[in-house]
Amino acid sequence: MFDTGITGFMLLATSLVMLMTPGLAFFYGGLAGKRNILGIMIQSFVSMGITTIMWFACGYSLCFSGDACGGIIGNLDKAFMHGVNLNSPFPGNIKLPEFVFMAYQMMFAIITPALITGAFVNRVTFKSYLIFLVVWQLFVYYPFAHMIWGGGLLAKWGVLDFAGGIVVHAIAGFAALASVFYVGHRRDKESPPNSVPLIAIGTGLLWFGWYGFNAGSALDVNAVTGLAFLNTEKAWHGHKSFQGERRVIQLNWVRNNWVVWREKSRHSVSAFVKKIKG
């Protein structure tokens, strides 16, 4: 009944998307200051635990089961995987078991709130983040996932989202921006990124996982899957029309992280030497 090739590919894609959350932890951990490295990394890992429990209990059902409140949210018919068994096909592709689709979408739910944590460094305590993690998923992520991917209100209006441009990245970006406006400035504005190797490792894991993120979103193995895979690679390197903009960004990064911090270090050393001299 089920296609072993498609099922195997989707399990691989699910594993790749799962790998992106630890990759994000390394990436943010390297970008944060030394005082915040542990906090920012554990925020990504704790999402893997709490979100998994929420997804199994009610998240999957609220996103992909039924329709309630005018298409804004689903219902609880599939809470705790009720009615989902070994022979249940995914309605969008009957060659794929539903619980594989459930696992794949769970990885999206895990990484989305973790993306927001980059804005929480030196702003939000770990306890506050745990509360935010639960509340934000219930009232923001689940409704948007249902409205666009679950056949809800926005899907009926014709809104399309192939691989999370709206459901994952846009709402995570707006949530991060809103949190910055609400909470205010960071407590420590001067701490530089603490580890380039961690940033590089995180970037590599995110890059590797993105192939499953995008290609797996076809929920099949066909030409669209291959095109999504290829476009993922092209997007990382960028179109030639954007090379100028990318060079400006790169040069600006070099200026901020080399020239500026070197100047501050030089003044610090000078001040230290003057103190020694008396």
Secondary structure, DSSP 8 states (H G I E B T S, - for coil): ---HHHHHHHHHHHHHHHHHHHHHHHHHHHHS-GGGHHHHHHHHHHHHHHHHHHIIIIIHHHHHS--BGGGTB--STTGGGTT--TT-EETTEEEEEHHHHHHHHHHHHHHHHHHHGGGTTTTS-HHHHHHHHHHHIIIIIHHHHHHHHSS-HHHHTT---SSSIIIIIIHHHHHHHHHHHHH-S-S-S------HHHHHHHHHHHHHHHHHHHHGGGSSSSHHHHHHHHHHHHHHH--GGGHHHHHHHHHHHHIIIIIIHHHHHHHHHHHHHHHHH-
